[in-house]
Amino acid sequence: MFWKFDLHSSSHIDTLLEREDVTLKELMDEEDVLQECKAQNRKLIEFLLKAECLEDLVSFIIEEPPQDMDEKIRYKYPNISCELLTSDVSQMNDRLGEDESLLLKLYSFLLNESPLNPLLASFFSKVLSILISRKPEQIVDFLKKKRDFVDLIIKHIGTSAIMDLLLRLLTCIEPPQPRQDVLNWLNEERIIQRLVEIVHPSQEEDRHSNASQSLCEIVRLSRDQMLQVQNSTEPDPLLATLEKQEIIEQLLSNIFHKEKNESAIVSAIQILLTLLETRRPTFEGHIEICPPGMGHSACSVNKSVLEAIRGRLGSFHELLLEPPKKSVMKTTWGILDPPVGNTRLNVIRLISSLLQTNTSSINGDLMELNSIGVILDMFFKYTWNNFLHTQVEICIALILASPFENAENGTITDQDSAGDNLLLKHLFQKCQLIERILEAWDTNEKKQAEGGRRHGYMGHLTRIANCIVHSTDKGPNSLLVQQLIKDLPDEVRERWETFCTSSLGETNKRNTVDLVTTCHIHSSSDDEIDFKDTGFSQDSSLQQMQQMTSNFIDQFGFNDEKFADQDDIGNVSFDRVSDINFTLNTNESGNIALFEACCKERIQQFDDGGSDEEDIWEEKHIAFTPESQRRSSSGSTDSEESTDSEEEDGTKQDLFESSSANTEDKMEVDLNEPPTWSANFDVPMETTHGAPLDSVGSDVWSTEEPMPTKETGWASFSEFTSSLSTKESLRSNSPVEMETSTEPMDPLTPGAAALVTQPEGECSEPVCSQQIEETRPGLGSD
């Protein structure tokens, strides 16, 4: 409807654009300028496409705002200008991509001195990125003409937005051939070598981080592209350059400078870790990353990278022993002198990646350097460093699960009796992994027994022990692991076997306990309720549950009646109670006796004065004498005008149900006379017993044939009349005058109606006295 009839109010921008002297800032001050631009407002687009407007928009992005402006609004116009230029309007993209003067003005931002304004740099990068994606050929040709583009990118690589621009240049160009041209162009400009040179201790930390991240992303993007385009004839030139051995050696020589710079070391290790992403399954729990159909060569590590790293394994080992100096760190549980540090943590990550390649020469060098023993010492020394514990656990799991590689021909085969795995032997024999696990476990138990805190590595130690047990039972090195455990000293072997069956087994059992029960929860109608083992009687339990269910909505939570339709409200509570089923065993004699006792307690025998032959349930005609009763609107007490509420509710419901069951009963109400009402009864009213009704503002209906008073057990209307006359005297003080028909009439005569005049707001209804119920013993509300 809104769009059909064009009911939307016109934007204030249209009103401004009708002025001839409207300025760009006035339009940018409007709140809905961006929405109107994205909605392709014709007048607004035409205004923004003016040469002076586009030039001003670019100027807002590349020029520093005045320093004297309020900081809250200082970057308002640059931000709006960036959003307008990147709103992806085709006309605006065409004008920017084709107008070389605007491109030169935009490009001039890179000519500023470092460091660049990071916010303006993000605006510049965003605008140029969308131009690269929408107009790739024009923008790439423009950038190629600028001889200093790569130099300026390297100059400002410390600004994150410029690094993003470089990556956008690699990712935003989708056609294969233009993308390959960009890669060749950047490779010719030696972008890889220049980024590697930045990872040097003499450079700033921001430049280290961004250069490393750029190289890592180049590697990942290149490999992803190789996986997607498998039929590509040309390899990725940037990845090929980075994987050259001389480039890796240059990177490593930069970080192993006389001065140990943690930022440079960590940045270089990040690059190596990216190059070592083998994308192959390693040990149990790891996921296959290499997609199906790809050969091993596409997912393997370049041998030149491994050779370059192998030449520097000694230097990495020295970093584990003597990391860059760090100040003493105070923690909540003690003092770390020295702390683990980011350098050693990344060196251990590098060792785990090298173990994942499962190269025999590298494994041999690590064994000779005892690097595994050093990181195992760090595992137990730094009790609360879970980053360290995780990496050590991965290293041990890789050694246990890696297949044996033949050093002669380089083939990888499963371990057998003839095979040998020197690194695995080194782990069990020289590093004494089993002994250290048992010693650490006993130390932790003693500490906890004394009230101390559980060691932080115990979870990882449990996983390492389970990995050993798993490797003993099955795996590529199961035979060798069994032999190594068998070769342990008798005392150690017995302790290990006892540990596996007792402490480790109990820990595993405790760790596998479900925090939440997993048993299937059945509805109450599916299963029988067994009360024998609960200590509660079946009858009392059922009664309490039924009572709780019926009152649950009134006591807790929201009532659905608040949200239901009016027609459905009456059945809400009954439907809920009816949904509850209890399966009872009716064959038990105790239940039968309990049911009979309940019936006797709930249903009383009628004392009808000795008339045994008379059926007390036989329907009888009840006749009423013509009487009138007035009710005072004020001045009367509650005891004079009210009866027992429980008896009234029960008897009213019985009367209404009995009268509604007879389909021949009819009541006609004249809606045209609000103050009065008339009733027409075509069929005599029959009821099983008299029921007390509220007599507020109503007539007392009677019949011409009085009820025989000689029969016992029935009402005495003389007492009823006297009580009415007593109440009638109390109406003399009522300020509202009421007229009640006192002439006797036959209410059973067709067409007869009783007109009762009553004040507005009160209602009238047929009533009978409560004494009828009281004179018939046994006919109560039950």
N, C-alpha and C positions, 0 to 999 in steps of 0.2 A: 504493500500500500504506500509505503514511504517513497519508494522509487517510482511507482506507477504514476502517482499524481504529482510528483516533483514538489513535495511539501517541505523539503529541507530549506533552511534559511541560507541566503547567499552569504558567502564569505566576505569579511571586511576587506580582504585583499583585492577583490574585484572593484570595490569602491575606491580603494587607493589607486589602483591602476588606471582609473578613469581620469585621474589628475595628470596633468602634463608635467608638473614639477616634482613628482614623486621620486624619492631617492631609494637606493638599494638598502641603506640602513633602516629606513622606515618599514620596508617590507620584511627585513630580517628581524625586526622587533615584534612582528606578529607571531603569535603562538602557533598558528596552523600553517605557516609558510612551508614546512617540510611535507605536511600531509597534502597540501595543494600541489606541491611540485611532483610528488610521487603519483598523485592522481591525474597527472598530465593536464593541469590547468593551462589552457591554451594561451591566455593573456599573460600569465606568469612566465611560462616557458619563453614566449617571445620577448619578454622584457629581459630575462636572464641571459638570453642568447646575444644580446647586444654586446659589441666588442668591449665597451667600457665596463659593463657589468662583469663579464667574464674576467677581465683583467683585474678588477677590484677583488673578485672572489679569490683569485690566485694570490694576489698581494696579501690578503688577510692570512693566508696559510703560511707563506714563506717569510713574512716580515714579523719581527718581534713587536708585540704590543707595547704601548707607552708604559714606562715604569710607574708613573704617577696615578695610574688607574686603579680602581678598587680590584682586589684580587678575585672577588666573586664574579665580576663581569669583564675581567681583563681578557679572558679567552672565549668570550661569548661569540663574537663575530668570526674568529677563526674556526671554532667548532661548527657553527651553522654553515659557514662556507664549505667546509669539508663535507658535511652531510648533503648539501645541495649538489656539489660536484660528483658525489658518489651515489646519488639517488638512482643511478642506472637509467637515466633518460637518454634515449638513443640520439636525439638531436644534439644534446650537450656533449656526449661522448664523441660524436662525429666532429663537432666544432673544435674540441680540445685536441683530438688526435690529428686533425688536418692543419691546424693553425700552428706553424712552427714558432711564431713569436711567443705564443702562450706556453709552448713546451720549453722554450729557452728560459722564459721567466720562471717556470716551475723548476727546471733543472738547476737554476742558479742557487737554489737552496743548498745544494751539495758543496758549493764553493765557499761556504762559511767555515770559519775556523772551528776546530774541535774544542770542547765538546759541543755538540748541537743541542738545542733545546729539545728535550725528549718529547714534549707534547706536540710541538710543531713538527718534529720529525715523524711522529705517528700520523699526523694529518697528511704530510707530504707522501709518506709511504703508502697510505691508503688510496690516495688519488692516483698515484702512478701505477699502483697494482691493478686497479680496475681498468685503467687504460691499457695495460699490458694484456689483460684477459679479453678485453673487447676489441682492441685494435693491435693485435700482436705484431703484425708485419710492419706497420708504420712506426710503432714505438721501438721495436728492436732495431730497425734501420736507423732511427734517430740516435739511439744509444751507441750503436756501432760507430757512428760518425764522430762521437765524442771520444777522443783518444784517452782522455783522463777518467773515464767512467769507472773502470776497475780500480784505478788508483784511489779515487775518491771513496769508493766502497770500502777498500782496505783501510783508508785513513779514518773513516767514521764507523768501523766495525764494532767499536766499543758501545755504540748506541744500538739498542736492541731493535729499534724500528728499521734501521739500515740493514741489519742482519736479516730481518723478515723480508725486506725488499729483495735481497739476493735470493732467498729461497723462493719467493714468489716468481722470480724470473725463471726458476726451474720447474715450477709446478703449474703456473697459470697458462702455459702454452700447451694446448692439447694436441694439435696435429703433429704426427710423428716427425715429419721432415723439418718443420720450423723448430721443433724442440731439439732435434739433433744438430741443427745449425747453431743454436744458442750454446749447446754443450761444447761444440767444437770451437766456437768463438771464445768462450770462457777458458777453455783449456789452452788455447793459443795465448791468451793473456796471462797464463801461469797463475790462475787463481788458487790452485791447490798449494803450490809452492809458497805463495805469499801468505796464505792462511797458516801453513805450518811454521813459517818464520815468526809468526806472532806468538806462538806458544813457546815463549822464552822467558827466563826469569827477569830479564830487563824490562819486559812489557808490564802493563797494568793488569790488574786482576780481571777487570771487566772485559778487556780485550782477550785475555786467556779464555774466559768462559764462552764468549760469543764466537770466537774463532773455532773452538773445540765443538761447540754445538753446531756450527755451520758445517764442519767436516763430517760430523756424525749424521746429520740430516742428508747430506749429499750421498753418503754411503747407503743409507736406508732407502732413499728415493730411487737411487740407481738400481739397487737389487729388486725393489718392488716393480720397477719398470721392466726389468729383465724377466721377472716371473709372469708379468701380464702379457708382454710382447715376446713370446718365445721364438718367433721366426725372424727376429731382428737380425739383419746382416751385419750391422756395425755394433761393436761393443761400446759400452759407455766410456767415453774418454776420460772423464773425471775420476771414475772409480778405478780405472786401469792405472791412472797416474798415481793415485793415492796408495795402491797396493804394491807399488814398486818397492823393492828392497832398499834402494838408496833414499827414498822419501821417508820410510820408517826409521832408518838409521839416522837421518837428519833430525827427525822428531825426538828420538831417544837421546841423541847427543845434546839437544837443546836442554832437556830437563835434567840430565846428569851433569850439570855444571858444577863448578866449585861451590857455588852458592846453592843450597837446597831450598828451592822455592816450592812450598806446598801447592799453591794455586797452579803453577805450571805443571808439576808432577801429576796432580789429579786430572787436569785437563788432557794431558797426553794419554794417561791411562784410560780415560773415557773414550778416546779415539781408538785405542787398541782393543778395548772391549767390544766396540761396535764392529770392528773388522773381524773379531773372533766369534761373532754370532754365527754358529755353524748351522742353526736351524735343523738340527737332527735330534732324534731321541737319544737320551743318554742313559738314565737309570730309571727305575720304576717310580712312577709319579710324575715324570716329565711328559709333556705333550708333544706329539709330532708336529713340528712347525712346517717342515718342508712339504709342499703340496704334492699330491699324487701325480705321477707322470714325470716328475722332474728327476733327472739323474743325480748321482752323488756329487758330480763335479759342480753342479749349479748350487749346491748347498754346502760345499766344503770350503775350508779356509785356504786362502792362497799360501802356497808353500814359502813364498818369499817373505810373507809377513811372519811366519813361524821362525824362519831362519834369522830374521832381523831381531826378533824378541829373544831368541835363544842366546844370541851373543851378549845380551844384557841381563841375563838371569842373575848373575853374580851381583850386579848393581841393585837389582830389585831385592835380593836377599839382604843386602846391606841396609836397605831402607827399613826392613823388618827389625833389624838389630839397632840401628841408629837412625830414627826418623828425624825430620826437621824439628828443631827445638820448639817446644811448646811450654807455656807457663803451667805451673801447678794448678790443677782444677779441684776445687772444693765441691763435694757433693753432699747430699743429705745423709749418706751412710759412711762417708770417709773422704780421704784425700787421694787423688790420682796423680802420681808423680812417676813417670809422665803418663798422661792419658793416652788412649789408643790412637786417637787422631785420625783424620780423614785419609792421610797418606797411607798408613799401614792397612787400614780397612780396604782401600782400593787395590793395594798390592795383593791382598788375600783374594779379592774378587778376581784379579788377573790370574792368579795361580789356579783358581777353580775353573776359569775359562780355558786355561792351557790344559788342565787335566781332562776337560771335556773333549778336547781334540784327540786325546789318547795317542799322542806321538811318543814313540819309544825313546827317541833321543832326548826330548824334553823331560820325560819321566825319569830318565837316568840322571840328568843334571839336577833335577829337584831332589833325587835321592842322595846324590853326593853332597849337595849343599845342606841337606837335612832341613829343608824348608818346611816339610810337613811336621817335623818335630818342633820347630819354632812356633808355628801357628797353633800347635796343640798345647804348648806351654802357655800361650796367650789365652787360649780358651779357658784354662783353669785359673789363670791369674786375674783376669778381668771378669769378675763374677757376674756383673750386672749388665754387661754390654751384649744385648741380644742381637745386634747387627753382626757383631763378630761371631757369636755362637752360630748364627745361621750359616755364615759362609764356611766356617770350619766343618759343620755338619755336611754341607754340600760336598766339600772336598773329600771327606771320608766316604760318603756314599758313592761318589764317582770312582774312587779307588776300588771299592768293594765290588761294584757292578760293571766296571768297564771290561770289555773282552780283551783277551791277550793279543798283543800285536807282535808279529814275528819281526825281529829287528833286521833279519837278512833280506827278506823280500818285501817287507812292509805290509803283508797281508794281515787281516784281522780275523782271528778264528776264536771259537769258544774254547774255554779252558778245559784241558784234559790231563790225563796223568803224565803225558810227555811234555806238556807246556810248562811255562814258567812265567811268573809275574813278579819281577824284582821289587817293584814299588809296593805291592801288597805285602810281600815278605818284610820289607822295610817297615811298614806300618805296624805289623804285629811283633816283630822281633826287636828292632832298634827303638822304635817309638813306644813300645810296650803299651799298646792301646788297651788290651784287656786289663792289665794290672792297674792302669790309671783310672779306668772306669770303676773298678771295684774299690779302689782307695778313695776316690771322690764320693762314691755312694755311701761308704761307711762313715766318712767324715761328716757328710750331711746329716745322716741319721743320728750320730752322736750330738751334733749341734742342735738338732731339733729336740732331742730328748732332754737336753739341758735348758730348753726354752728359747733357743735361738731361732733365727729366721732361716727359712729354706733357701738354699742357694738358687740364684737366678738361672743357672744353666741346667738345672735338673730336668726340665722338660726336653731340652735338646739332647742331654745325655741319655735319657730314656729312648729317644728316637734312634740314637746311634747304636745303642745296645740291641734294639729291635732289628735294626738293619743288619747287624752282624748275625743275629739268629736267622734272619731271612736268607742271608747269603750262604749260611751253612746248609740250610735245607735245599735251596734251589738257587739257580743263577749261573752265570757263566764261570764263576770262580768257586763253585761250591766244593769241589774236591780239594782244591788248594786250601780253602778256609778250614775245612774239616781237618786236614793234615796239620795246619798251623796250630789249631786249638789242641790237637792231640799231642803236638810237640811241646806244649807248655809244661812247666813244672807240675808235678802231681798236685801239690797244694793249691796252685793257682787254678788248675783245671777243675779240681773239686769245688773250689770256691765259686768258679764261674758257673758250673752246672747247678750248684745250689742256688746261686743268685738268679739264674734263669727260671728256675721252677718256683722259687719263693718270692723274693722281693720284686723282681721284674714282672712275674706273673700277676702278683697282687696289684702292682701299679697299673698294669694293662687292664686288669679287670675293673679297677676303680675308674680308670679313664674312659672306659667304654660304657659306663652306666649312663643311661639316658637321663638328662636333666628333667625331662617331661615324659610322663608315661605315654607309651605308644600303643597301649591296648585299645581296641576298638570300642568306642562308646556306643552302646545300643540304646534305643529308645525304651521307655518304660513298658511298652507293649510287647517288646521282643522277648524279654526274659522274665522269669518268675522271681518274685522277691522272697528271699529266704530269711525269715525272721527268727529261726531257731537259734542261729549262732550269734545273733546280735544282742540278746539280752532283753529285748523288748517284745511285748505281746503283739500279735498280728493285728488285733482289733484296735488297740490303742494307737499303733503306728499308722494304720490306715486312716484312722479318724484325724490324727494330727496332720497328716499329709494333705488330706482333703480340706481341712480347715485352713491350713497354710496356703493351699493353692487358691481357694476361693477368696482369701483376703490379701493375696500377694499384691495385686494391682493397687489396692487402696493403701498399702503400707510402703511400697517401694516403687521407685522409678516413675516413668510417665505412663499415663493411661492412653491407650490407643484411641479411646473415644474422642479425645481432643482433636485427632487428626482424621477421624472417619466421617462419612456422610451421616446425616441425621437419620436416614432410613435404616442404617446398619448398626446404630448404637445399641439398640435393645438386645441384640444377640451376641455382643462381644464377650461378656463375661461367661455366659452359658456355653459358648462355643469352646472357650479355653478349658473350662472344667470338663466338658464332654470329651476333650481330646485325651484325657488321662485315663488309662486303663490299668487295672490291677488284676492280675490272674490269681484267683484264689482256689485253693483245693477244698471243694465242697464235700469230699468224701469223709472227712474227719468228723468223728462224732462230737468232738469238742466244739467245732464250728457250728454244728447244728444246734447244740444246746445253747451256745452263745446267741445264736440268731433268735431262738424262741424266747430266751430271757429278755432280749432287746425288744421283741415285739410286745411282750407282756408289760414291759416297762413303759413303752411308748403309747400303747393302745389300752385304755382303761375300759372295764366293763361298765355298762350302764345300769344304774339302779332305778328301774321304772316302777317301783312300788309293788313288786310281786307278780306282775303280769308276765309270766314266762312265755306264753304263746304269742304275744304281740311282737311283731317284727319291728325293731326300733329303726331299721333303715328304710321302712316303707315311706314313700313320698306322701305327704299330707298337704291339704290346702291350709294356708295360714291366712286368717282374716284379721283385719285391723279396724279399729274404731276410729271414726273421724275426730281427729284432734289437731290442734295447731300449736306450734311452738315458736316462740320468738327468741331471738338471740341478741343479747346486748353487745353493742360494739365497744362499750367501755364500762368500767365500774364493776365487772364480774371477776371472780377469782378463777384461777386455773382449775382448782378442784371441782368447781361447779360446772364448768363448761367442757371439760376434757375427760376422756376415758383412757383406759390402758392402750398405749399406742401399738403394742405387739398384737393384742386381740383385734383392734380395729383393722390393722393391715391384713391379718390373716382372714378375717371374715369378709372384708371387702373383696379380697381376691377370690374367695370361694363364691361369693354372690355374683360377681362379674363373670366368672367362668361358667357358672350354671346357667346364667341368663344368656350368655353368648352361645352356649351349646345348642340352645333352641333356636333354630333358624326361622321360626315363625314369629318370634317376638320382634316388634318394630317400635321405633321411637322417632317421632317427627318433631323437629325443633324449628320454631319460627325464628329465622335470623333477622327478620325485619324489625323485631321489637327487642332491642338489647336489654332494657331493664327487666323484662319478664320472660318467662319461658313456659311452654305448654308441652304436655306429654300425652300421647295417645297410645293406649295399649289395646291391641286387637285380640290378644290371647291371654287368658289368666296366667299370672306368674306362678310358677311351681318351683319349689325349693325343697331341699331335703331337710333343712333345719333353719331356724331363724338365725340371722347373723346381725350383730350390732353394727350399725353404720353411723357415721358422723351426722348429726342432726343440725349442723350449723346452717341457719337461713333456709330451712326446708319445711314442707308440709309433712304431716303424718298421715299416710294413706291407710284407709280402713275399708272393710266390707260390711254389707248389711247383715250378713249371717255371723252372729258372734260365735266364737270358738267355745265348745263345751268345756266348762270349768271343772266338771266332775272327774275328768280324766287326770290322773296324776302324771307328773312329769312335764306338764305344759305350762305355758306362761299365764300369769294372772294379770289381766289388763286393767284391773282396778288399781293395782299398785303402780302400773305404768302410767295410768291417767293421773294419779295423785302426784307422781313425781313430775309429770309435765306441768301440772298446775302450780307446783311449787316453783319450778323454774320460770314459769310464765310471769309470776309476780316480780321476778327480778328484772323484767324488761321495762318496768315502768319508768325508769330513769334514763332510758335510751334517748339521745337527742335526735335520732332519726325515726320518723314516724313510719310504721310498717302496717300494712293491711293484709290480713290472712283470711282466706275464705274458711268460715266455720260451718257452713251449711253442709249437712251430710250428702254425699253423692256416691254413686257406685263407680268406683274407678275401673270396674271391669266392663262397664257399658261401652260399646264401640262408639267412638266419637267424643266421649267425655274427656274433658281436659281441665286441669286445675291451673288457674292463673295465679301466680304468686308475685306480688310486688315487693321488690327488695332494693336496697340501695346499691348504687353502682360499685362494682368491685367485689361484691359477695356472690357466691354461687349457691345453688340449691340442688338437692338430690334426694331421691326417695330414701327414707330411713325407717328403721324399726328399732325397738328399744333393746338395750343391752340386757334387760331383765329376762327377755326370752331365752337368751343363752344361759343365764344364771339359773333359771328354774328347771333346766334340763341337764341333770348331772351327766357328765361323760362327754358332752358335745362341746369341747373347747376349741381353741384355735388349732389344736393338733389334728 
